[in-house]
Amino acid sequence: MSVLLLRLAGPLQAWGASARFVRRTTESAPTKSGIIGMLASATGIDRGDDAALAPLSALRFAVRIDQPGTRVRDFQTAHHAVTGKSMPLSERFYLADAVFVAALEGDPALLTALHTALRSPAHPLFLGRRSCPPGLPPELGIRDTGLQQALEEEPWHAAPWYRRHHRAQDTVPLTVLREAGPGEHHADTLRDQPLSFDPAHRKHAPRGVVTTTVTIPVPRPARSRAVPAHDPLAALEEETT
């Protein structure tokens, strides 16, 4: 098995496991449904093509919280496209300035195809909602290891300003939300296993989630080279002597 790693960073992200029209919340970390949807968009899979979606949904999923971000709330208004009538005021929640590392484990050939598609996506990529484009290219490459080990070995991808808050530490503990394996005990369940993205009959199944912690080294800034002493008036003094 191999693992495809994705860096999910942008001004805003929104990963909702459930939603109502007037209130759309966000989970504290990316959902499997959201990530599989992004991969399906990159490869050009049609929303109604459940057969093409199945291999992607079968990938094992995990996510590491490198920078938790801040939950923000927004209010939006809209008008009916036909009647022009005002729609009810809706409430939207987002994660601001968050950074995650997502990992998908599965067949190396499939992961290689997904990695290639992310470099030249068939459709625009977004972090949960169309209003949330990624701030950096998401693909980090393929690792020949398992989910947990890949996230243990991947460097910390938090923003420099956030890392400065931890510069006194040698290591930093990061939370990992990993999909439970067959028969593995898990404490949490999320209904975000995508079975169909067809607008006429969207369907998601529950999946078990195991919460663990990995310890990652805090990167140190490179030491700047010593600047040689320079007297700007030295050349003038030489001319006068």
N, C-alpha and C positions, 0 to 999 in steps of 0.2 A: 504493500500500500504506500501511497504518497500523499502529501498534504499540500494544498494550494493556500497560500497566505495572502490576505487582503488587508490593506491599511484603509480605514474608514475615517476620514478627517474632513471637516468642512465647517463653515460658520454655523450652519444649522443642520440638525438631523432629526428624524422623527420615525420611530419604530413602533407602530401600534399593533398589538395582538388582537385588539377588539376596538370597535368604533361605532358611534352613532352619528347621525348627520350633524346635529348641533353641538356635539362634544367629541373631539378626537384627541385621545391621550397619546402618550408615548411611553414605551418601556425604558428602563434605565440602560439597556444595551440592545444592540441589533438583534432582531428576530431571525430565525431560520427562513421564514416565509419571505421576509424582506430581502435577504441576501440571495436566495434562490431566484426571486423575481428580478433582481439586478443582473444575475448571470443569464437568465432567460432572455432579458432585453438585449444583453450584449451579443448573444448568439443568434438573435432574430427569431426566437421561438414564438409562434402565434399564441395569443392568450387562450384560445380554445383547443390547442394541441396538447391534450393531456398525456398522450403516449410519449411525446418528445420531452415533456416535463418530468416524467417518472424517473429517468436515470439521475437527474439533478437532485430530485427530492430524496433519493436513496443515499446520497452522500452524508457521511457523519459530519456534524457541525459543532464548532466551539468558538467562543469569542473571549478575548482578553480585554479588560478595561484598563487602557493605558492612561486615560485622562477622562474622568467621569463627566466633566462639563457641568453646566448649570441648566436646570429646567426653567423654561420661560413660557409665558402664556400670551396668546394673541387672539384678538377678536376680529372676525371677518364678516363682511356683508356681501350679498349677491342679489342679482335680479334674475327673474325667470326669463329665459332666452326668447320665449314666444309672447307671453303676456306682458312682460316688463314689470310684473309685480315684485315687490321686495320680498326676499326670502327671510326666514328667521335668522337672527343674529347667531353666529356659530362661534364656538370656542375651540382653539387649536393650541396644543402643547408641543414644544420642541426641546431638544437638547442643544445648547449653545456651547461652542468651543470644546467639543468632546472629541476624543481620539480612541479608536478601537482597532484591535488586530483580530480579524476573523480567520478561521481555519476550516477547510473542508477536506475530508479524508475520503479517498476512493481510488478508482481505477486510474493509473498514471496516464493512459491515453486520453481519457475524458478530461482530466485535469489540465493536460497540456493544451487541448482544444479550447478549454475555457480561458486559460491564461492568454492564448493567442487572441481570442475574441475580445478580452478586456483591453488589449492594446489597440484594437481597431473595432469598437463596438458597432453593431448594426443599428442600435437606437441609443439615444442619450442615456447616460447613467445618472442615478440620483440616489440619495441616502434616505430611503424610506418614502419620501414624497417628491413629486416633480419640482417643488419649490426649493429643494435641498440638493443642489449639485455638489459633487465632491470637490474639495479644494486642492487635492493632490491626486495624481494617478493612483488607483487603488491596488494594482497588482504588485506584490512583493516577491513573487517567484514560487517555485515548487521545491519542497523539501522531501527527501527520502527518509521519512520517519513517521511516527504516530502523532496524533493530535496533541497530547499532553507534552511530549518532548519537543515538538515544533514550537509550541508557545513558551516553553521554558528556555529555549535557546535563542529565540528571536529578540534582538535588542529592543530597548524601550523606545517607543515612537512618540512620546509626549512632546508637546511644543517646548522650545527652549525656555520660554518665560515660566512655564509650569515646572520644568525640571530644576530651575534655580531655587524653588522652594525646598528642594530635597538635596541641595548640594552638600550639606553637612553629613549626609548618609552615604555609606558605601553601597548599599542595596536598597531596593524598594519592593514591598509586597504588592502584587497585582492580582485582582480577582479574576478567575477564569470560570465561565459558565459553559460546561461541556455536556454534549448530548450523551445520555446514559447508554451503555452497551447492553446487550441482551442479558437479562437476569441481574443487572447491576442495580443495587439499591439507590434510590434517589429521593430527595426531599421535596422537589418542586416539579410541577407539571405545567407546560405551556401548550395551548392549542395553536401551534404555528407550524405544524408539519404540512406543507402544501400538497394538496391532492389535485386541485384544479384552480386555475386562475380565470376560467371562463366567467365573464360578468353575469351570465344567466344562471350559473350555479356554482359560485365559489365554494370551495370545500377545503377544510383543514382538519387534521387529526391531532390528537394530543401526543406529546413526546415528553419523556423524562429528562430532567436537567440536573446535573451534578455540579455543585459549587466547590471549587478548590482555589488554592492560592499558589502562585509561583513567585519566586524571588529573583529579581533581575538586577544586574549591576547598574549603578548610576553612572552614566558616561561623564568623564572629566573633560573640561575644555582643553584644547591643545595649548601648550605653553608657547607664548610668543617669543620670537628670537630677540635677543638683546640688541637694541639700536645703538650703533657706535656713536660716541660723542662727536658733536659737530658744532664748530664755531662759525656762524655765518659771517663774521667780520674778519676771519683769518686771512682770506684772500686779499682784502683791502690793505691789511697791515703789511702783507708781503710786498705789495706794489709800492708802498711808501718807504720801504727800507732799501 
